[in-house]
């Protein structure tokens, strides 16, 4: 996997998401997003909004912050619950098509507990981002739980680190990761046995079963807080729909990465950014682009 990556060309996959007239919300998938610790609820709301606008049938937020675990009036479609330490992610009432954990998660004991619960108790595909990655990087038990899961259920987990989070996993530095992103990607895949999306300029994606691909799109306006949360929610939404539309987690991740970058470029071409480009604007542009592709 040390060879140079080829260009990501995933937009053609969007056609598979076209819905038949009789499809219902169950056909679009149920997503549970976990995160939003005190002071970081916005990260989970951004991921939830992306999930909603990119077409998930249900979007449920397991919010760690008690003061934010209530109806969100701007988007009442989001189902928001206070994260329960005793939640059983395999139980029928909580059974999700896709689980994503990390946006605004924090590194508390509760965050660690929920992550371990997800890694060890559910068979659903999962998206792991942000502090969920940092928790795995700092805890051997969590890393081993991730590796064990991927041995039992290969290609059912995607990690989306930025260079700093990647460096934490590799016990390296962000400078070293950026100096040789292709090698860092290979090491991350080998360590975690997961699909890995290494974010940054020309985002890279690879897995144990797929060669590395590089996204040629995107711009410097994406370097702002919340963009990664949007990508997490987008992967989850597309993967949830993909379960019934012949789109696997690898394909869903690639499609989300390219939609995310192209939406940002589209906005810049219209004079929106790059300075001041917001994640919320990118969500709406992703929806528009996706629907034009169907």
C-alpha positions in Angstrom: 0.0 0.0 0.0 3.0 2.3 -0.3 2.3 3.0 -3.9 0.8 6.4 -4.8 -3.0 6.6 -4.5 -5.2 6.9 -7.5 -7.9 9.5 -7.8 -11.1 8.9 -5.9 -14.0 8.8 -8.4 -17.1 8.0 -6.3 -19.8 10.3 -7.5 -21.1 7.7 -9.9 -22.1 5.6 -6.9 -24.8 8.2 -6.0 -27.2 6.7 -8.6 -27.6 3.7 -6.4 -29.3 5.9 -3.8 -32.2 6.7 -6.1 -35.4 5.8 -4.3 -38.3 3.9 -5.6 -41.7 5.6 -5.2 -42.9 3.2 -2.5 -39.9 3.4 -0.3 -40.3 4.5 3.3 -38.1 5.7 6.1 -37.0 2.2 7.0 -35.5 1.8 3.6 -33.4 4.9 4.2 -31.9 3.5 7.5 -31.7 4.3 11.2 -28.6 6.1 12.4 -27.5 6.6 16.0 -24.9 9.3 16.6 -23.1 9.4 20.0 -21.3 12.5 21.4 -22.1 16.0 22.4 -20.4 16.3 25.9 -20.9 19.5 27.9 -19.7 22.4 25.9 -19.5 20.4 22.7 -23.1 19.7 21.8 -22.8 21.7 18.6 -20.5 19.1 17.1 -23.1 16.3 17.5 -25.9 18.7 16.2 -23.8 19.3 13.1 -23.3 15.6 12.5 -27.0 15.1 13.1 -27.9 17.8 10.6 -25.6 16.3 8.0 -27.2 12.9 8.6 -30.7 14.4 8.2 -30.0 16.4 5.1 -28.1 13.6 3.4 -31.1 11.4 3.6 -31.1 9.0 6.6 -34.6 7.8 7.5 -34.1 8.2 11.2 -31.4 10.3 13.0 -31.1 9.7 16.7 -28.6 11.7 18.8 -27.3 10.2 22.0 -26.3 13.4 23.8 -23.9 13.3 26.7 -24.6 16.9 27.8 -27.8 16.9 30.0 -28.5 20.5 29.3 -28.6 19.9 25.5 -30.5 16.7 25.5 -33.8 18.2 24.5 -35.8 18.9 21.3 -33.8 21.1 18.9 -36.3 23.6 17.6 -34.4 24.5 14.5 -34.6 20.8 13.5 -37.3 19.0 15.4 -36.8 16.0 13.0 -33.7 15.1 15.1 -34.5 12.7 17.9 -32.4 13.7 20.8 -31.9 11.6 23.9 -29.7 11.8 27.0 -27.0 9.2 26.6 -27.7 6.3 29.0 -24.7 4.4 30.4 -26.9 1.3 30.4 -28.0 1.5 26.8 -27.9 -1.8 24.9 -27.0 -0.9 21.3 -28.0 -4.4 20.3 -31.5 -4.3 21.8 -34.4 -4.0 19.4 -35.5 -0.6 20.5 -32.0 0.8 20.0 -31.0 -1.3 17.0 -29.4 1.0 14.4 -28.4 0.4 10.8 -25.4 2.6 11.4 -23.7 4.0 14.6 -21.4 6.9 14.6 -19.4 8.0 17.7 -17.0 10.9 18.3 -18.4 14.4 17.5 -18.0 16.3 20.7 -17.7 13.1 22.6 -14.9 14.1 25.0 -12.8 11.7 26.9 -14.8 11.1 30.1 -15.4 7.8 31.7 -18.9 7.7 30.2 -17.5 8.4 26.7 -15.0 5.5 27.2 -17.8 3.2 28.4 -20.1 4.0 25.5 -17.3 3.5 23.0 -16.3 0.1 24.4 -20.0 -0.9 24.5 -20.3 -0.1 20.8 -17.1 -1.8 19.8 -17.9 -5.0 21.7 -21.7 -5.4 21.5 -23.1 -4.4 18.1 -22.6 -5.8 14.6 -23.8 -2.6 12.9 -21.3 -0.7 10.7 -19.7 2.1 12.7 -18.1 5.5 12.0 -15.4 6.5 14.5 -14.3 10.2 14.7 -12.7 12.8 16.9 -12.4 12.0 20.6 -13.5 8.4 20.0 -10.2 8.0 18.0 -8.2 9.7 20.7 -9.7 7.3 23.3 -8.6 4.3 21.2 -5.2 5.9 20.8 -4.8 6.2 24.6 -6.3 2.9 25.7 -5.0 -0.5 24.7 -8.3 -2.3 25.7 -10.2 -0.1 23.2 -7.7 -0.7 20.5 -7.9 -4.4 21.0 -11.7 -4.3 21.0 -11.5 -2.5 17.7 -9.1 -5.0 16.2 -11.2 -7.9 17.4 -14.3 -6.4 16.0 -12.6 -6.0 12.6 -11.4 -9.6 12.6 -15.0 -10.7 13.1 -16.7 -8.1 10.9 -14.2 -6.9 8.3 -14.8 -3.6 6.4 -17.6 -2.7 8.8 -15.7 0.1 10.6 -14.5 3.4 9.3 -12.1 5.8 11.2 -11.9 9.5 10.1 -8.9 11.0 11.7 -7.4 14.4 11.0 -3.6 14.5 11.1 -3.5 15.2 14.9 -5.7 12.2 15.7 -3.8 10.0 13.3 -0.6 11.0 15.0 -2.1 10.0 18.4 -2.9 6.6 17.0 0.6 6.2 15.6 2.3 7.7 18.7 3.9 10.2 16.2 3.4 13.8 15.4 1.1 15.7 13.0 4.2 17.0 11.3 5.4 13.4 10.6 1.9 12.4 9.4 1.7 15.3 7.0 5.3 14.7 5.8 4.3 11.3 4.4 0.5 10.9 4.3 0.5 7.7 2.2 2.7 5.8 4.6 0.8 7.2 7.6 -2.4 5.9 6.0 -0.9 2.5 5.5 0.2 2.3 9.1 -3.3 3.3 10.3 -4.9 0.6 8.2 -2.5 -2.0 9.5 -2.9 -0.9 13.1 -6.7 -0.6 13.2 -7.7 -3.1 10.4 -10.4 -0.5 9.5 -11.4 1.6 6.6 -9.4 4.8 7.3 -10.2 8.3 5.9 -7.2 10.5 6.6 -8.5 14.0 6.4 -6.6 17.0 5.1 -5.6 18.5 1.8 -6.3 15.7 -0.7 -8.1 13.4 1.8 -6.9 9.8 1.5 -9.0 6.6 2.0 -7.8 3.0 2.2 -8.7 -0.2 3.9 -7.3 -3.8 4.3 -9.2 -4.8 1.2 -9.0 -1.7 -0.9 -6.1 0.2 -2.4 -5.5 3.9 -1.4 -7.5 6.6 -3.1 -7.1 10.3 -3.0 -9.7 13.0 -3.2 -8.5 15.7 -5.6 -11.3 18.2 -4.6 -11.6 20.5 -1.6 -10.2 23.8 -0.5 -8.7 25.7 2.4 -12.1 27.0 3.4 -12.8 23.5 4.8 -10.2 24.1 7.6 -12.7 25.2 10.2 -14.2 23.5 13.2 -17.2 21.3 12.4 -16.3 20.2 8.9 -15.2 16.8 10.2 -18.5 16.4 12.1 -20.3 17.0 8.9 -18.3 14.3 7.2 -19.1 11.9 10.0 -22.8 12.5 9.7 -22.7 12.3 5.9 -20.9 8.9 5.9 -23.4 7.6 8.4 -26.4 8.8 6.3 -25.1 7.4 3.0 -24.1 4.1 4.6 -27.5 3.7 6.2 -29.2 4.2 2.8 -26.6 2.0 1.2 -27.6 -1.1 3.2 -30.8 -1.4 1.1 -29.3 0.2 -2.0 -26.3 -2.0 -2.7 -23.7 0.5 -1.3 -21.2 -0.9 1.2 -19.4 1.1 3.9 -16.3 1.6 1.8 -18.3 3.0 -1.1 -20.4 5.1 1.2 -17.3 6.6 2.8 -15.8 7.4 -0.6 -19.0 9.0 -1.9 -19.3 11.1 1.3 -15.7 12.3 1.1 -16.1 13.4 -2.5 -19.5 15.0 -2.0 -18.1 16.9 1.0 -15.1 18.3 -0.9 -17.1 19.1 -4.1 -19.8 20.9 -2.2 -17.1 23.1 -0.6 -15.6 23.8 -4.0 -19.0 24.6 -5.5 -19.7 27.1 -2.8 -16.3 28.8 -3.4 -17.1 29.0 -7.1 -20.3 30.9 -6.2 -18.3 33.4 -4.0 -19.2 31.8 -0.7 -15.7 31.4 0.9 -13.2 30.1 1.2 -12.8 32.5 4.1 -15.9 32.2 6.3 -17.1 29.0 4.7 -19.3 27.2 7.3 -20.0 23.5 7.8 -23.8 24.3 7.8 -23.5 25.8 4.3 -21.6 22.7 3.1 -24.4 20.4 4.4 -27.0 22.2 2.2 -24.8 22.2 -0.8 -24.1 18.5 -0.4 -27.8 17.8 -0.4 -28.2 19.8 -3.6 -25.3 18.1 -5.3 -26.4 14.6 -4.3 -29.9 15.2 -5.7 -28.6 16.5 -9.0 -26.6 13.2 -9.3 -29.7 10.9 -9.0 
